[in-house]
Amino acid sequence: MRIEHQRKSDELRVKLLGELDESCSNYVRAAIDNLVDDGGIKRLVIDMSELSFMDSTGIGVLIGRYKRLKPRGIPILLLAPNPTVDRVLGLSGIYDIMPKAV
């Protein structure tokens, strides 16, 4: 798992590359939290275009970030998941709280 990030004004874009599963969930969680805690963002976009696999642990990472950012009024949008990841996200119902970015 690799993570790239880019900040544009008050938007933080985090790109996940590889597989998001139990073996890297703590790393992903800490990396996103550290980037968000730098402050000043009003929106988090998670780019999933290079995410090849995600299991229920990955859903847990996303929900944990949502619970952490919702009280601060920071929405999370999910960008370009591949069909396999999109199916997992859709079945989990996560799009109800984290919409797809357009």
C-alpha positions as CSV (number, residue, x, y, z in Angstrom):
1,M,0.0,0.0,0.0
2,R,1.2,3.4,-1.0
3,I,-0.4,6.7,-0.2
4,E,0.0,9.9,-2.2
5,H,-1.5,13.2,-1.2
6,Q,-2.1,16.7,-2.7
7,R,-3.5,19.7,-1.1
8,K,-5.4,22.3,-3.1
9,S,-6.6,25.3,-1.1
10,D,-8.9,23.8,1.5
11,E,-9.2,20.3,-0.2
12,L,-7.0,17.4,0.7
13,R,-6.8,14.6,-1.9
14,V,-5.5,11.3,-0.7
15,K,-4.7,8.6,-3.3
16,L,-4.6,5.0,-2.2
17,L,-2.5,2.7,-4.3
18,G,-2.5,-1.1,-3.8
19,E,-4.7,-3.1,-1.5
20,L,-6.5,-1.9,1.6
21,D,-6.9,-4.8,4.0
22,E,-6.0,-5.7,7.5
23,S,-2.2,-5.8,6.8
24,C,-2.1,-2.1,6.1
25,S,-5.2,-0.6,7.8
26,N,-3.3,0.9,10.8
27,Y,-0.8,2.6,8.4
28,V,-3.6,4.0,6.2
29,R,-5.6,5.2,9.3
30,A,-2.6,6.9,10.8
31,A,-1.5,8.5,7.5
32,I,-4.9,10.0,6.7
33,D,-5.3,11.2,10.3
34,N,-1.9,12.9,10.3
35,L,-2.7,14.6,7.0
36,V,-6.1,15.8,8.2
37,D,-4.8,17.0,11.6
38,D,-2.5,19.5,9.8
39,G,-5.7,21.6,9.7
40,G,-7.3,24.0,7.4
41,I,-9.1,21.5,5.2
42,K,-12.8,21.7,4.5
43,R,-13.1,18.6,2.3
44,L,-11.3,15.2,2.0
45,V,-11.3,13.4,-1.3
46,I,-10.1,9.8,-1.3
47,D,-8.9,8.8,-4.7
48,M,-9.4,5.1,-5.2
49,S,-8.5,4.9,-8.9
50,E,-5.3,2.8,-8.1
51,L,-6.9,0.8,-5.3
52,S,-7.0,-2.8,-6.6
53,F,-8.6,-4.5,-3.5
54,M,-10.5,-3.6,-0.4
55,D,-12.1,-5.8,2.3
56,S,-14.3,-5.0,5.3
57,T,-11.2,-3.7,7.2
58,G,-11.0,-1.0,4.6
59,I,-14.6,-0.1,5.1
60,G,-13.8,0.2,8.8
61,V,-10.9,2.6,8.0
62,L,-13.3,4.7,6.0
63,I,-16.0,4.7,8.6
64,G,-13.5,5.6,11.3
65,R,-12.3,8.6,9.3
66,Y,-16.0,9.7,8.7
67,K,-16.7,9.5,12.5
68,R,-13.6,11.5,13.2
69,L,-14.3,14.2,10.6
70,K,-18.1,14.6,10.7
71,P,-18.1,16.6,14.0
72,R,-15.6,19.0,12.4
73,G,-17.9,19.4,9.4
74,I,-15.5,17.9,6.9
75,P,-17.1,15.7,4.2
76,I,-15.4,12.8,2.6
77,L,-15.9,12.0,-1.0
78,L,-14.8,8.8,-2.8
79,L,-13.2,9.2,-6.2
80,A,-13.0,6.6,-9.1
81,P,-13.2,3.2,-7.4
82,N,-12.7,0.3,-9.8
83,P,-15.7,-1.9,-10.4
84,T,-14.6,-4.5,-7.7
85,V,-14.0,-1.9,-5.0
86,D,-17.2,0.0,-6.1
87,R,-19.2,-3.1,-5.5
88,V,-17.8,-3.6,-2.0
89,L,-18.6,0.1,-1.3
90,G,-22.1,-0.1,-2.7
91,L,-22.9,-3.3,-0.7
92,S,-21.7,-1.7,2.5
93,G,-24.0,1.3,2.1
94,I,-21.0,3.6,2.5
95,Y,-22.2,5.9,-0.3
96,D,-25.0,7.0,2.0
97,I,-22.4,8.9,4.1
98,M,-19.5,9.3,1.6
99,P,-20.7,10.1,-1.9
100,K,-18.8,9.5,-5.0
101,A,-16.8,12.6,-6.2
102,V,-17.6,13.8,-9.7
